[in-house]
Amino acid sequence: MKLYGIPNCNTVKKARHWLDEHGVTYEFHDFKKSGISADTLGQWLSQIEWEKLVNRAGMTWRGLSDAEKSAVTDNASAIQLMQEKTSVIKRPVLVKDGQILHLGFTEAAYEELFSA
């Protein structure tokens, strides 16, 4: 299992803390240090819409120009943006065997996910 995110993001911190407290083994992938491949993003976008993966409520998105925002219209343009500005990816992304288990974090969602 792999958790993708940015270490100083509060939501990522909460997810990591929850996983650690519950003894869930995972590998952490830091977007800032390691980036993200177009192949990985393409695989994610085969499972969810780009509109959900791009965090349009975050500071990175809000800091984009109107032209940059309007240029994101499909998977290809979303992938390009997410590779250039990894902070625009909604986080954390919890993945197991290439499948997105959860996007974002809430205790209730993780409890339900790991209770099975």
N, C-alpha and C positions, 0 to 999 in steps of 0.2 A: 504494500500500500504506500502511496506517495501523497504528501500534502504539498501543494504548490502555493506560494505566497511570498510575502515580504516580511522579514522578521520584526520590523518595528510597527507593523500594522496591528492595531488593537484587536481586530477581529481574528487575525491570524494567531496572535498571542493567546487569545481565549481558546481557540480550537486546539492549539498545541498543548496548552495546560490541561484541557479536558482529556485529550488523548493520553497524555502522560499519566494523569491521575487515575485513569481507567485501565492502565497497562496495555494500551493498544500500540503495537509496534508499527512504526511508519518511518519513511525516509522523507526528509524535508528538502524541497527544491526551492531555492531562493531565486526569484525572478531577477532581482537586481544583480546578483553575482553570476548567474548561469544563463540568463536570458530564457528564451523559449523558442523551440523550433516551429517552423511553419507546418511540419508534418504533425506535431503534437496538437497544435491549434486546429488543424484540419480535422484530426480525429475527434477532438472535442466538439467541433462544429457539426460533425455528422450526428451528434447526439443531442445537442441543444442549439437554439437559434443564437446568432451573433448578438442580437439585442439583449439577451440575458447574460452573455459572457462579458460584454463590454459594459463596464460600470459607468453608466451615464449620469449617476448621481454624485460621483466622486469629484474631488478637486482636480484631478488630471484632465478629465473630460471637460469640466467647466472652464479650465484654462486654455482649451483649444480655441482657435479662431472659428468663426461661423463657417468659413470655407473648409477648414479641416473637418469639422463636424459633418457638414453636408456631403463631404467626399466619401463618408463611410455609408455604403448603401448595400453591401453584400458581403459574403464570406471572404472573398479575396481582399477587399479593401479593409475589412475588419482585421484580418490577419496581419496585413501590412502595418496598421496602426498599433496593434497589440505587440508586434515585434519591436517597433520603434519606441513605444512608450508602454512598457510592461505594467506600469502603475495603473493603467486604464483597465486591466483585467480584474473582473470581480473576484474577490478572494475571501477565504482560501478556496482552492479547488481540491477536493479529496477524490483520488483516483485509485482504482484497484483493477489490475489486469486490463488497462486501457479503457475501462468504463468509469465515467464520472459517477461517483456515489452521492456526492453532495456539493453544492455551490454555495459559498457563504457559510455562516455558522450560527446555530442556535443550540443551546443545551438540549432542548426537547427533540430536535431533529437528530442529533447525534445519539441520544439515548435510544430513540426508536430504531435508528440504523444499526446500532451495536447490540441491541437486546435480542436479536434473532440468533 
